[in-house]
């Protein structure tokens, strides 16, 4: 991941081509289900983009992470089921996505770029990049410590990498994009609100259910589960245990098979069941 800044020397001109028709269509779609597609078409006139995702992050002292993440919608030129996939992301993965961690709580406008080739192998990369054939992703973020708006853009493996000029051009579009996005959030409900609860299941209850159902986890499988139930992500748990992320993922998969669960949310639910 890298953070990009506007041309520091002002030696290049980044002109934004605006067509009244597409800008008008985006404005007319504010507050409707057609907004993400209309915004994508407006961006696409200047920069090739195949998927768009919209989020808002709000500070929340009651959340374990300190933030509430609101997913406002997604659009994809290639994948009609993109919203089903992103629903999984906002249910189980968004709080631990490393691309967001450096940006949350900052003020101003940032442009982030993810190097997909550098992602560790595992469910996160497989589900959201390898299987959908996404090779390029960047995110434009704007706001302050209390609320931030994020526009994510992705390209498939068939497209060239985002050039520096394209990314700087996108950064220059912020003054047009974010007023529309902010207005949209005031007029429509989020598709999903992702909150990491600070009320984690009782670890003693988890131990008790393991004993009741005679589920036998290895030491590492047990440690990983306990750390996840305490609010740690898999990368954080791997760091805490001083093991590789891929090794931690292997322990998680084996533990989930034994427990009969598939996601972190299901692990929480399993630990909360008293019977």
N, C-alpha and C positions, 0 to 999 in steps of 0.2 A: 504494500500500500504506500502511496505517496500523496502528499498534500501539495497542490499546485497553487501558485499565486499569479496574479495578473502580471503582464509584462513590466518588470520593475524599472526599465529605462524609458518606457514609452516610445520605443523605436518602431513599433509595428502598429498598423491601423486595422482594427477588427470591426469591420462594418457589418451591421446586422440587417439582412434583407427582410423587410416586413411587408407581407401582402395583406391588404385590408380584408380580403375574403377569409383567410385562415385566422387572422387575429380576431376578426369579428365572430367567427364560428367558435373560437375558444371562449370569448367573452359571453356569447350567448349560451354556451354549455355550462357555465359556472353554476354549481349547485345541483347539477343533474348527473345521471349515470354516464352521460356521453362526454363528460369533461376530460377524463384521462386520455381518451382517443383524440379529442380535439386538440389538447395540449401537445400530444405526441406529433400530430400533423404539423402544428406550428413550429415545433423544434426541428422536425425533419426537413423543413425548407432550408435550414442552414447547416444541419449536421445529420448524417445518416444514423438513425436509431431504430432498433427493432423491438425493444421492450422499454416500458416506462413504469415506474413504481413511485407512488406518492405516500409520504409519511409525515406525521407531526409528532415531535417529542416534547412532553411537558414535564417540568420538575414536579416531583411528588414525594415529599418526605416520608410518606407512609409505605412507599414501595421499597422492596429490598435493594433495588438498584438505584433508587432516587429518581427514577424517570418512569413515566407512562408513555408507551409507544402506541400511536393510533395509525392504523393502516387505512388510507383514504381511497385506495384503489390501484389497480394495475391494468396494463394493456400490452398486448404482444401481437406483432404482425404475423408471427409464425405459429404460435401456440394458443389455440382457442381455450385451453384449460389452464391458462396461466394463473387465474385467480384461485383455482383449487390448489395449485402448487404453492402459491404465496400464502394461502391460509395455513398451510403446514408450517411455513417459515415463521409466521407471526405467532403461531401457537407454541412452537418448541425451540426455535433457533435465534430469534431476533435479538434477544438480550445478550447472547454470547458472541454475536458476529463481531469479529475484531475490526472490521472496517468502520464501525460506528463509534467505537470506544474513544478514539482520539478527538472526535468532533462534539460529543455531547457536552452541553454546558458551556460552550464557547460563544462568543459574541462576534457578529459580523457575518461575512460570507466566505465559505470555504469550498474548494473543489477537491474531491478525493478521487483517487483512481486505485482500483484493485488489480493486482497482478494474479490472475487466476492460476497461472502455471505454478505459482509459488504456494498455493494452498496444499495443505497436507491431504493425503488420501483419506477418505472416510465418507460417512453418510452425508455430511454437509456439502462436500464438493460433488459427490455423485448426484444427489438430488437436485441441486440448484445450478450446477454448471455442466458437469459431464453429460448427463442424460438430456438436458435441454439444449446441449451444444452451445453453451454460452462461453465465449472466450474473452470478452472485454466488458468491463463494468466501470462506471464512474458515478459519482454522486455529488450533486450541488446542494449545499446546506446553507441556510440563512436563518438568523435569529439572534437570541441572547440566552442568558443563563436560565431563564424561566420557560421559554418556548422556542422551538426551532422547527423549521420546515425543511424537508429533504426530498429532492427529486432524483431518483435513481434511473440511470440509462444503461442499457446493455446491448451488445452486439453478438451475433453468432459467429461460429468459426469460419463462415463463408465471407465475412467482412474483414477488411484490414483493421489494424489496431488504430485506436484514436490517436490522431496526430497532436502534437503540442499546439499547433494553430487551432485545431478544432476545439480542444479543451479550453484554451483561452477565449475562443469565440463563445463557447457555452457560458463561461464565466461572465462575459459581457452581457449576456442575455438575462442575467439575474434580475435586473431592474424591471424587466417586462414580465418574467415568469412568476415571481413570488407575490406581487400584488394580486394576480389572478388566483394563485393557489390559496393565499390567505383568505380571500373573499369566499372561495369555494368551501373551505373548512368551516366558515361561519354559517353556511347554508345547508350543509349536508352532514349526515351521521357517518362515523367511521365504520368501515366494513368489519374491523376487529379492533378491540382495545386490548393490548398485550400488557399485563401487569405482573411483575414478579412479586408474589405475596411475601410479606415478611413473616407470615404465620406458617412456618414450615411444619410438616408433620412431626409428631413426637418421635425422636430417635429410639426411645424406649419402646414405643408402640411398634416400630419397625422390627426391632429385635424380638418382641413378643410374637408377632405374626410369623416371623421366620421359624421360631420354635414350634408354634402351634401347627404349622403346615409342614414341618420337618423339611424346610428348604435349606440345602447345604451350599453356601457360597464359599469360594476360596477366600483367603485373607484379602487379596487385592480386589476381588469382586465386591466383597463386603465394604472395604474402605472407599471404593469409588462410589458405591450407592450411598453411603453415609454422607460423603462430601456433597453429592448432588442434592440430597435431601436437606442439606444445610445451606443450599443456595449457590453452591459452586457450579460453574460450567465444567464441561469435560476438559477443555484446555487448562482451566484453573486447577482442576483436580490433578491433572497430569503434572503440572508444575509443583503443586504441593507435595506430591508423592515422589517427585524427582524421577519421573519416567517419561518416555516418549509419548506424544499425543496418540500415535497409531497404536501403541501398546495399551494405553488407557481405553481407547475405543474398543479394542478386543475384549478387555475385561467387561466393559459396559455391555457389549453384545452378548457375551456368555451369561452375565448376570440376568439380563433381560429375558433370555430364553428360559432360564430356570424359574424366573418369577412370572412368566407368561405376560409380559408387558412389551410395548414397542416404542414408547416415547417417555421422555422425562415426566410429562404430565401424568401418564398412566402410572409411573413409578410413585409419584406423589399420591395418587388415588389409592394405589395398592397399600401404601404405608398407612393410609388413614382408615382403611377398612378394619373394623374390630373383629369381624367374624372369620 
